[in-house]
Amino acid sequence: MPAPSPFAAPARGVPVLRAAEARRIALAAQGFARARPAAVGTRALHGALGRMATLQIDSVNVFARSHYLPLFSRLGAYDTAQLDRLLFRRGAPYTEFWAHVASFIPVRDWGLFAFRMAEHRARRAADPDGFVQRHADVLAWVTAELAERGPLRPAQFDHDLRRARRGPWWDWDVVKAALEHLWWFGDVAIAERRGFERTYALAEQVIPDAARVEIPRADAVRELVRRAARAYGVATASDLADYWRLRDRPAVLAALGELTDAGELERVHVDGWVSAGRPLPAWRHRDAARPRRIERTAILTPFDPVVWFRDRAARLFAFDYRIEIYTPASQRRFGYYSLPVLVDDDVVGRVDLKADRATSRLLVQSAWWEHGRPPHAAERLADELRLAARWQGLESISVGRWGDAADELAGVLGAPRHERAG
């Protein structure tokens, strides 16, 4: 008999979760049910990173670099230099790879992505007009340089090939492009960062032998699905696949079946989670907490696991989220870098923030409310903005005039106003 469709009608006996209950489970899995510590140390940072399982990297630095924000959202104000030491220094317990996208992962997880490294290599090597075929000499030379000289920053490569040509690589020269290819292939790893500049090394120079063991693809996918399920608490197959950008849906469904049979996951249905008018199957991790309430205010980055998958954000919070960095200014609805606002167990607004270092001001460029905001939302958000300003070493807050929450927020803050800029 053929296997039953994962999109069949709900089976009898499958638990049904209320939408609000699913939100609380999801937020608790990401650490939002925990009280913020009085002082944030290494243990708290490790704990938050462990619950997320990966930390997306992005270079946008309008308010604060995006990888700093998920820790602030969960833990409150902390010393970013302490996080830098965990992530950036040579010999750190974390490294970088294409996990969700470019992300920090524990060094010990390197082998979980061996199948992805092999896929990157095969796909690029198969293109007769691609970089690998056109620049095999550069790839070989870069590998030899790293083998002979050890970890290097791109600027430390000194060869005519560095200046030979520039292509469509965001102004990277061919050596930088070669380093990125070798990183995708797993031949090269990031040894450290200085500021935000990477230092590259051969993987064998910085990744311990025990972590470079190639994990079979099916085993790796199952483990990644397990970790995504733990990080999300309750999720659909698409949610779990997106956590690690797993494109092989049959492999994800096979992993879900195995984890369900093993009792690690439980099939559930969530009120309102539908597809084409039919209930959308979901899974709850057996260890997922089910808090009766979430009491938290947080400003989220677009690259936070809570909202980074647009379909899931819409299902959990009825929140339609698209960052507008690449949208022409005249066509933006909410602002250049609009950040979701979490109050308790719902996303109730968004604020476009900018750190004006020259005047030591936090600029709230725009502020908007979503449906269902509680009466005290402006006061809660104002407190979080004051904390954010102090965390970034900014002395004051100014609120623009754009957005249906701007006047109320400025009044609660007692903040001066500024005109919209771009």
C-alpha positions as CSV (number, residue, x, y, z in Angstrom):
1,M,0.0,0.0,0.0
2,P,1.2,3.5,-0.7
3,A,2.3,5.6,2.3
4,P,-0.4,8.0,3.5
5,S,-0.1,11.6,2.4
6,P,1.4,13.9,5.0
7,F,-1.4,16.3,4.0
8,A,-4.3,13.9,4.7
9,A,-7.2,15.0,7.0
10,P,-6.3,15.0,10.7
11,A,-6.1,11.5,12.1
12,R,-8.3,10.7,15.0
13,G,-6.4,11.1,18.3
14,V,-4.0,13.7,16.9
15,P,-3.8,16.5,19.5
16,V,-5.0,20.0,18.4
17,L,-3.3,23.1,19.8
18,R,-4.9,26.5,20.0
19,A,-3.1,29.2,18.0
20,A,-2.0,31.1,21.1
21,E,-0.7,27.9,22.6
22,A,1.4,27.2,19.6
23,R,2.8,30.7,19.7
24,R,3.8,30.3,23.4
25,I,5.4,26.9,22.7
26,A,7.4,28.4,19.8
27,L,8.5,31.4,21.8
28,A,9.5,29.3,24.8
29,A,11.6,27.0,22.6
30,Q,13.5,30.1,21.4
31,G,14.1,31.2,25.0
32,F,11.5,33.9,25.4
33,A,9.8,32.3,28.4
34,R,13.0,32.7,30.5
35,A,13.6,35.8,32.6
36,R,16.4,37.9,31.4
37,P,19.5,37.4,33.6
38,A,20.6,40.2,35.9
39,A,24.1,40.0,34.3
40,V,24.8,38.3,31.0
41,G,27.9,36.1,31.0
42,T,29.4,33.5,28.8
43,R,27.0,30.8,30.2
44,A,23.9,32.8,29.2
45,L,25.3,33.5,25.7
46,H,26.1,29.8,25.2
47,G,22.6,28.9,26.4
48,A,20.9,31.3,24.0
49,L,23.0,30.2,21.1
50,G,22.3,26.6,22.0
51,R,18.6,27.1,21.9
52,M,18.7,28.7,18.5
53,A,21.3,26.1,17.2
54,T,22.6,28.6,14.6
55,L,23.0,32.4,14.4
56,Q,22.6,34.0,11.0
57,I,25.3,36.5,9.9
58,D,24.4,39.7,8.1
59,S,26.5,42.8,7.6
60,V,23.7,45.4,7.9
61,N,24.7,47.8,10.6
62,V,22.0,50.5,10.7
63,F,21.2,50.0,14.4
64,A,23.4,47.1,15.4
65,R,24.9,44.3,13.4
66,S,22.1,41.7,13.0
67,H,23.9,38.8,14.7
68,Y,24.1,40.9,17.9
69,L,20.3,41.4,18.1
70,P,19.0,37.9,18.8
71,L,21.0,37.8,21.9
72,F,19.8,41.2,23.0
73,S,16.2,40.2,22.3
74,R,16.5,37.2,24.6
75,L,19.0,38.3,27.2
76,G,18.8,42.1,27.3
77,A,21.8,44.4,27.3
78,Y,25.1,42.6,27.2
79,D,28.8,43.2,26.2
80,T,29.0,42.5,22.5
81,A,32.8,42.1,22.9
82,Q,32.1,39.0,25.0
83,L,30.1,37.5,22.1
84,D,32.8,38.5,19.7
85,R,35.3,36.4,21.8
86,L,32.9,33.4,21.5
87,L,32.4,33.7,17.8
88,F,35.4,35.6,16.2
89,R,38.6,34.6,18.0
90,R,40.9,31.8,16.7
91,G,40.1,28.6,18.4
92,A,36.6,29.7,19.3
93,P,33.9,27.0,19.9
94,Y,31.9,28.4,17.0
95,T,32.7,28.6,13.3
96,E,30.9,29.7,10.1
97,F,29.1,27.8,7.4
98,W,26.1,27.9,5.1
99,A,23.7,26.5,7.7
100,H,20.5,28.6,7.5
101,V,22.4,30.9,5.2
102,A,25.8,32.2,6.2
103,S,25.7,31.5,9.9
104,F,27.6,30.7,13.1
105,I,27.5,27.1,14.2
106,P,29.3,25.1,16.9
107,V,32.6,23.8,15.5
108,R,31.5,20.3,16.5
109,D,28.6,20.5,14.0
110,W,30.9,20.9,10.9
111,G,30.4,17.4,9.8
112,L,26.6,17.7,9.8
113,F,27.0,19.9,6.7
114,A,29.4,17.6,4.8
115,F,26.6,16.6,2.4
116,R,26.0,20.3,1.6
117,M,29.7,20.9,1.0
118,A,29.7,18.0,-1.5
119,E,26.6,19.3,-3.2
120,H,28.1,22.8,-3.5
121,R,31.3,21.3,-5.1
122,A,29.4,19.0,-7.5
123,R,27.0,21.7,-8.7
124,R,29.7,24.3,-9.3
125,A,32.2,21.8,-10.8
126,A,29.6,20.7,-13.3
127,D,29.2,24.2,-14.8
128,P,31.6,24.3,-17.8
129,D,31.4,28.1,-17.7
130,G,31.5,28.5,-14.0
131,F,34.2,29.8,-11.7
132,V,35.6,26.4,-10.8
133,Q,36.3,25.5,-14.4
134,R,37.5,29.0,-15.4
135,H,39.7,29.5,-12.3
136,A,41.1,26.1,-11.4
137,D,44.6,27.6,-11.2
138,V,43.4,30.2,-8.7
139,L,41.7,27.6,-6.5
140,A,44.9,25.5,-6.5
141,W,47.2,28.5,-5.8
142,V,45.0,29.8,-2.9
143,T,44.9,26.3,-1.4
144,A,48.7,26.0,-1.7
145,E,49.2,29.4,-0.1
146,L,47.1,28.5,2.9
147,A,48.9,25.1,3.2
148,E,52.2,26.9,3.3
149,R,51.5,30.0,5.2
150,G,48.6,29.1,7.4
151,P,45.5,31.3,8.1
152,L,45.4,34.5,6.0
153,R,43.1,37.5,5.4
154,P,42.3,38.1,1.8
155,A,44.5,41.2,1.8
156,Q,47.5,39.1,2.8
157,F,47.5,37.2,-0.5
158,D,50.1,38.8,-2.7
159,H,50.0,37.6,-6.3
160,D,49.3,39.0,-9.7
161,L,46.1,36.9,-9.8
162,R,44.7,39.1,-7.1
163,R,44.7,42.1,-9.4
164,A,44.2,40.2,-12.6
165,R,40.5,40.8,-12.9
166,R,37.3,41.7,-11.1
167,G,34.0,40.1,-11.8
168,P,30.4,40.2,-10.6
169,W,31.4,39.3,-7.0
170,W,30.3,42.4,-5.2
171,D,33.8,43.9,-6.1
172,W,35.6,40.8,-4.7
173,D,38.7,39.9,-6.7
174,V,39.3,36.4,-7.9
175,V,41.2,35.4,-4.8
176,K,38.3,36.4,-2.6
177,A,35.9,34.5,-4.8
178,A,38.2,31.5,-4.7
179,L,38.2,31.6,-0.9
180,E,34.5,31.7,-0.8
181,H,34.2,28.7,-3.2
182,L,36.6,26.7,-1.1
183,W,34.6,27.6,2.0
184,W,31.4,26.4,0.4
185,F,33.2,23.2,-0.5
186,G,34.4,22.7,3.1
187,D,38.1,22.8,2.1
188,V,38.5,26.1,3.8
189,A,37.1,27.3,7.1
190,I,37.0,30.7,8.8
191,A,39.8,30.9,11.4
192,E,38.8,34.2,13.0
193,R,37.4,37.6,12.3
194,R,39.2,40.9,12.9
195,G,36.5,43.5,13.2
196,F,34.2,42.0,10.5
197,E,37.0,40.8,8.2
198,R,37.4,37.1,7.8
199,T,40.6,35.2,8.2
200,Y,40.6,32.0,6.1
201,A,42.4,28.7,6.7
202,L,42.4,25.2,5.4
203,A,39.7,23.3,7.3
204,E,42.2,20.9,8.7
205,Q,44.1,23.8,10.2
206,V,41.2,25.0,12.4
207,I,38.5,22.3,12.6
208,P,39.4,19.4,14.9
209,D,39.7,16.0,13.2
210,A,36.7,14.7,15.2
211,A,34.4,17.4,13.8
212,R,35.5,16.8,10.2
213,V,34.1,13.3,10.1
214,E,31.7,13.1,7.2
215,I,28.2,12.2,8.5
216,P,26.0,10.3,6.0
217,R,23.4,12.5,4.3
218,A,20.3,10.8,5.7
219,D,21.8,10.8,9.3
220,A,22.7,14.5,8.9
221,V,19.3,15.5,7.7
222,R,17.6,13.6,10.5
223,E,19.8,15.3,13.1
224,L,19.2,18.7,11.5
225,V,15.4,18.2,11.5
226,R,15.7,17.1,15.2
227,R,17.5,20.2,16.1
228,A,15.1,22.4,14.2
229,A,12.2,20.8,15.9
230,R,13.7,21.4,19.3
231,A,14.5,25.1,18.3
232,Y,11.0,25.7,17.0
233,G,9.0,23.7,19.6
234,V,6.1,23.2,17.2
235,A,6.4,23.4,13.4
236,T,5.4,22.2,10.0
237,A,7.6,20.2,7.7
238,S,8.3,23.4,5.7
239,D,9.3,25.3,8.8
240,L,11.7,22.6,9.8
241,A,13.2,22.4,6.3
242,D,13.7,26.1,6.1
243,Y,15.6,26.2,9.4
244,W,18.5,24.7,7.6
245,R,17.4,25.5,4.0
246,L,16.9,21.8,3.3
247,R,15.6,21.5,-0.3
248,D,15.0,17.7,-0.3
249,R,11.4,17.4,1.0
250,P,11.3,13.6,0.8
251,A,14.4,13.4,3.0
252,V,12.8,15.8,5.5
253,L,9.6,13.8,5.6
254,A,11.5,10.6,6.0
255,A,13.4,12.2,9.0
256,L,10.1,13.3,10.5
257,G,8.7,9.8,10.2
258,E,11.7,8.3,11.9
259,L,11.7,10.9,14.7
260,T,8.0,10.4,15.2
261,D,8.3,6.7,15.4
262,A,11.1,7.1,17.9
263,G,8.8,9.2,20.1
264,E,11.0,12.4,19.8
265,L,8.3,14.2,17.9
266,E,4.5,14.2,18.2
267,R,2.1,14.8,15.4
268,V,-0.3,17.7,16.2
269,H,-2.6,20.1,14.4
270,V,-2.8,23.8,15.2
271,D,-6.0,25.8,14.9
272,G,-5.7,28.0,11.8
273,W,-2.7,26.3,10.3
274,V,-4.2,25.3,6.9
275,S,-3.1,24.8,3.4
276,A,-5.5,24.9,0.5
277,G,-8.3,24.7,3.0
278,R,-7.0,21.5,4.6
279,P,-5.4,21.2,8.1
280,L,-1.6,21.5,7.8
281,P,0.3,18.8,9.6
282,A,2.7,19.9,12.3
283,W,5.0,18.3,14.9
284,R,5.7,19.2,18.5
285,H,9.0,18.2,20.1
286,R,8.5,16.0,23.1
287,D,10.6,18.3,25.3
288,A,8.8,21.5,24.2
289,A,7.6,23.6,27.1
290,R,4.0,24.7,27.1
291,P,3.9,27.9,29.2
292,R,0.6,29.3,30.2
293,R,1.9,32.8,29.4
294,I,4.9,34.6,28.0
295,E,5.8,37.9,29.6
296,R,8.4,39.6,27.5
297,T,9.0,42.6,25.3
298,A,11.6,42.3,22.6
299,I,12.7,44.0,19.4
300,L,13.6,41.3,16.8
301,T,16.0,41.4,13.9
302,P,14.7,40.3,10.5
303,F,17.1,37.4,10.8
304,D,15.8,36.0,14.0
305,P,14.5,32.4,13.8
306,V,11.2,33.7,15.2
307,V,10.4,35.6,12.0
308,W,13.0,34.7,9.4
309,F,10.6,32.3,7.6
310,R,7.9,34.5,6.2
311,D,5.3,31.7,5.9
312,R,5.8,30.8,9.6
313,A,5.6,34.4,10.8
314,A,2.3,34.7,9.0
315,R,0.9,31.5,10.5
316,L,2.1,32.2,14.1
317,F,1.4,35.9,14.3
318,A,-0.7,36.8,11.3
319,F,2.3,39.0,10.5
320,D,3.2,39.8,6.9
321,Y,6.9,40.6,7.0
322,R,9.3,41.6,4.3
323,I,12.4,43.6,4.9
324,E,12.6,46.7,2.6
325,I,16.3,47.3,2.4
326,Y,16.3,46.7,-1.4
327,T,13.0,48.4,-2.0
328,P,13.2,51.9,-3.4
329,A,12.6,54.5,-0.7
330,S,9.5,55.8,-2.3
331,Q,7.9,52.4,-2.3
332,R,8.7,51.4,1.3
333,R,5.6,50.7,3.5
334,F,7.3,50.5,6.9
335,G,11.0,51.6,6.5
336,Y,14.5,50.7,5.5
337,Y,15.2,48.3,8.4
338,S,11.9,47.7,10.1
339,L,12.2,45.4,13.2
340,P,9.3,43.4,14.6
341,V,8.1,44.2,18.1
342,L,7.2,41.3,20.4
343,V,5.0,41.9,23.4
344,D,4.2,38.8,25.4
345,D,3.2,36.1,22.9
346,D,2.5,38.2,19.8
347,V,4.1,40.5,17.3
348,V,2.2,43.7,17.8
349,G,4.3,46.3,15.8
350,R,7.4,47.2,14.0
351,V,10.0,50.0,14.4
352,D,12.6,51.2,11.9
353,L,15.7,52.0,14.0
354,K,18.9,53.8,13.2
355,A,21.9,54.5,15.5
356,D,23.0,58.1,14.8
357,R,26.5,57.8,16.3
358,A,27.5,61.4,15.4
359,T,24.7,62.8,17.7
360,S,24.5,59.8,20.1
361,R,20.8,59.4,19.3
362,L,18.6,56.4,18.6
363,L,16.4,57.4,15.7
364,V,13.0,55.7,15.5
365,Q,12.5,56.4,11.8
366,S,9.0,54.9,11.8
367,A,6.7,53.1,14.2
368,W,3.7,51.0,13.4
369,W,1.1,48.9,15.2
370,E,-0.2,45.5,14.2
371,H,-3.5,44.0,15.0
372,G,-4.3,43.1,18.6
373,R,-1.8,45.2,20.4
374,P,-2.5,45.4,24.2
375,P,-3.3,48.8,25.8
376,H,0.1,49.0,27.4
377,A,2.1,48.3,24.2
378,A,3.5,51.8,23.8
379,E,4.8,51.8,27.4
380,R,6.4,48.4,27.0
381,L,8.0,49.3,23.7
382,A,9.3,52.6,25.1
383,D,11.0,50.8,27.9
384,E,12.7,48.4,25.4
385,L,13.8,51.3,23.2
386,R,15.4,53.0,26.3
387,L,17.2,49.7,27.0
388,A,18.3,49.4,23.4
389,A,19.7,53.0,23.4
390,R,21.7,52.4,26.6
391,W,23.0,49.0,25.2
392,Q,24.3,50.8,22.1
393,G,25.8,53.7,24.2
394,L,23.3,56.3,22.8
395,E,22.3,59.2,25.0
396,S,18.9,60.0,23.7
397,I,16.0,58.9,21.5
398,S,14.2,60.8,18.7
399,V,11.0,59.7,17.0
400,G,10.1,60.4,13.4
401,R,6.6,61.2,12.2
402,W,6.0,58.2,10.0
403,G,3.7,55.5,11.1
404,D,0.5,55.1,13.1
405,A,2.4,54.4,16.3
406,A,4.9,57.3,16.0
407,D,2.9,60.0,17.9
408,E,1.9,57.7,20.7
409,L,5.4,56.4,21.1
410,A,6.9,59.8,21.1
411,G,4.5,60.9,23.8
412,V,5.2,58.0,26.1
413,L,9.0,58.5,25.6
414,G,8.8,62.3,25.9
415,A,11.0,62.3,22.9
416,P,11.8,65.0,20.4
417,R,10.7,64.5,16.8
418,H,12.6,64.5,13.5
419,E,11.5,64.5,9.9
420,R,11.6,61.4,7.8
421,A,14.8,61.0,5.9
422,G,14.7,58.7,2.9
